[in-house]
Amino acid sequence: MAKSSMAGKKLNAAAPSSGLRVVHGRGVPDLDAAERAVRDLLVALGKDPASEHLADTPRRVAHAYRDLLTPRDFDLTAFPNDEDYDELVLACDIPVYSLCEHHILPFHGVAHVGYLPGERILGLSKLARTVELFSRDLQVQERLTKQIADWLRDHLAPRGVGVVIQAEHMCMTLRGVRAPGSRTVTSTMHGVLRDDARCRAEFLALTGMRTARQ
């Protein structure tokens, strides 16, 4: 996966607030080529793309995948931590929607994203925006979890950051093992949340995890 390209102002600790324009930096989907590919797939599956019910399906599918694979640009807004807040900031149950890169089937669930502030605090909605930035792609859950945590570490410079994702994968529930309701849990932690057992346990407890990662 190509790394996100960044444009706009860098974070500036001297300013009352500052923003970094975040753009995904991925190529623009070729919708015409995607429509042709869907039409060919329908034929390969023994369907008639010229039938009344399927005539507009290639266009719909192409646009649906464009939306699923294209995150929205946003401003990463951060503010000086003037009050020296040094406790955990945690956003729970952020919706996650992504596509398994092995089967191009959806997986969905929730992300719990937390950090221990350093010199700056982040606008809360930006935690959800960061999850979307990496989830709207062909993904595996392990990589997705690490990308979110690494990106927040690199751009916010917190004392610690933790990400837990719980998701159900359609490639497991609709096909293959066919285990509906099963969830996959992944986590990535940096800084104090990784190195300090008490901080790690507090983070995991607040996310609703029953046992702390050892």
MOHUPE-V887193 format. One record per run of one state. SS is the DSSP state (H for helix, E for strand, L for the rest). FROM is the first residue (numbers start at 1). LEN is the number of residues. If there is no record, write none. Layout:
# MOHUPE-V887193
<<SS FROM LEN> <SS FROM LEN>>
This chain:
# MOHUPE-V887193
<<L 1 4> <E 5 3> <L 8 9> <E 17 7> <L 24 7> <H 31 14> <L 45 12> <H 57 12> <L 69 5> <E 74 7> <L 81 7> <E 88 13> <L 101 5> <E 106 11> <L 117 3> <E 120 3> <L 123 2> <H 125 11> <L 136 2> <E 138 2> <L 140 1> <H 141 16> <L 157 3> <E 160 10> <H 170 4> <L 174 10> <E 184 8> <H 192 4> <L 196 1> <H 197 10> <L 207 8>>
